[in-house]
Amino acid sequence: MGDVIFGTADYAVFAITLLISASIGVYYRFTGGRQKTAVEYLLADRNMGIIPVAFSLMASFMSAITLLGVSAENYSYGTMFVVINLSYGIFTPVAAYLFLPVFYNLQATSVYEYLERRFGKGARLAGSFAFSLQMILYMGIVLYTPALTLEAVTGMSKVWAILSVGLVCTFYSTIGGLKAVLITDVFQSLLMFAAIYSVIGSAWVEKGSLSEIWRIAEENGRIEFGNFDIDPTVRHTWWSLTFGGGVTFLSLYAVNQAQVQRYLAVKDVKTAQKSLWLNWPILMLLSFSTSFSGIAIYSKYAHCDPRSSCQISSYDQLMPYYVVDTMGHIPGLSGLFVSGIFSASLSTVSAAVNSLAAVTLEDYIKPIYTCFKKKDLPDKGSAYRAKLISVIYGLICIALAFIAEYLGSVLQASLTIFNVVGGPILGLFSLGMFFPLANQTGALTGFLSSLAFSLFLGFPTSRPAIKALPVYMDACLNLNNTCSVTPSPPAVTSDSDIFYLYRLSYMWLGVLGLIVCLVVGIFGSLLASHVLNMHPVNLSNELDPNLFVPPVANSLKKKQQIIHLKSLMDENSVKTTNVELDQIGDNTSISSAHKIDVLPQ
């Protein structure tokens, strides 16, 4: 481990960044409407600008785990993971022009209100409960992981880091609402960029040029962009990264509560679409930069791997170790880096706290109140209820961060839950928006089936070992604190002996969850309608077109217009027939009367 410990200047820089974030919350508490209404508190009065929303969309997506993990990924396995950024560009228009207009037309604070309107209360509760569990587990890990990593490398107190960051995040999220969250996300995004570019800049200065960094990485097999292998068991290929990355992107940017709340924070759907498009280059820039930082770090340790030489215990500690090893002698620079890493945690946790408050208020408290009181929950006081809920979730986040230390493998389990839930939730919304034939029975069956299937794949009894690229220690001979690395236990079985589905790349988990939900949902809907007679076969004739993506909505409108016109024509035909019958009846009456008059004569 490095000898450099967090200094006074570093703590000062870290404290100042936390103070700025807290101050933003205070500012929005005492300006504007002072967060007195639920619309201002949860949706920022729907008048935010494109730039803060775009930065916030990126910051909510890129957690501290992502920053530390992506750099370690490129260091250990090469640059193939960079291809995932293309999927973000490919699927941005899908989110912007298909999913986003549906939620914007709905204008509901909770995205799960859509599921109730489309499939009933059961679907709404299933979707919102899965999201709530997913985010509660994840936000504790997002706070705990960087604290653990930075404590191991910098000597910074893990307890102090969790408490300070967790309390500050809860504070500004609670008193400042979504406005404070969005603006602090912009500030924290800049710190994230500063942290990454401090690493790249240091390696640039040390090696003399970026081309030299690239040459060292290429010479040691770290540069790879051409894996087009169609084998789904290969960890990263163009196909797994494009389709798997696309499903991950859509599960977060198309149907995730935290992101949809940001779309609804602007004045109209076109502004929301512009924010989403602006998010893409910002997201790509940070992702590319984080990936390059991994090979920048490799340029220093190409011949003395820190983990093999026991300087660190995990590659997640690689980036902070590099910072204290190369820049620790510069006062405040390590503090700036730590601020950037924890800013990624702050932005993710604040997004989770705010979105969970919205879901809890809209999906649980309001329905329960209506059930017992037989009337709707008054809007007056909703903002205060949301603030109280935010405080509770913030404290839960801090508690989970401390409990996570004693849960061991549950950390990986929780992260896996976050990944495997995304595909089924995306599938549930896709069933509703793309398939008019889908009904409540099919949707719930498809969602629960895909969720069970995804969890089955996400928690295998055995999984093939991940093979990292080779590392070297030929320049580590001068280390005084040499140690032995515990070798990995020999594999009991070969990869071919492991169940095939367990050998699939983790990038396909979300894709398979989506496919299972759609396939089971469609067949379940057809079975329920045509065989079990549980739902009307012609249900699409009665559906609200606003609940579907624009192309399907337009088709439904035309179909319903044709049905309406035919109905009017039939009514007019019936009326015309009735008039003719009346006329015939009248003539018959006249003729009969005439005959009566004539007969007596």
Secondary structure, 3 states (H helix, E strand, C coil): CCCCCCCHHHHHHHHHHHHHHHHHHHHHHCCCCCCCCHHHHHHHHHCCCHHHHHHHHHHHHCCHHHHHHHHHHHHHHCHHHHHHHHHHHHHHHHHHHHHHHHHHHHCCCCCHHHHHHHHCHHHHHHHHHHHHHHHHHHHHHHHHHHHHHHHHHHCCCHHHHHHHHHHHHHHHHHHHHHHHHHHHHHHHHHHHHHHHHHHHHHHHHHHCCHHHHHHHHHHCCCCCCCCCCCCCCCCCCHHHHHHHHHHHHHHHHCCCHHHHHHHCCCCCHHHHHHHHHHHHHHHHHHHHHHHHHHHHHHHHHCCCCCCCCCCCCCHHHHHHHHHHHHHCCCCCHHHHHHHHHHHHHHHHHHHHHHHHHHHHHHHHHHHHHHHHHCCCCCCCCHHHHHHHHHHHHHHHHHHHHHHHHHCCCHHHHHHHHHHHHHHHHHHHHHHHHHCCCCCHHHHHHHHHHHHHHHHHHHCCCCCCCCCCCCCCCCCCCCCCCCCCCCCCCCCCCCHHHCCHHHHCCHHHHHHHHHHHHHHHHHHHHHHHHHHCCCCCCCHHHHCCHHHCCHHHHHHHHHHHHHHHHHHHHHHHHHHHHHHHHHHHHHHHHHHHHHHHHHCCC
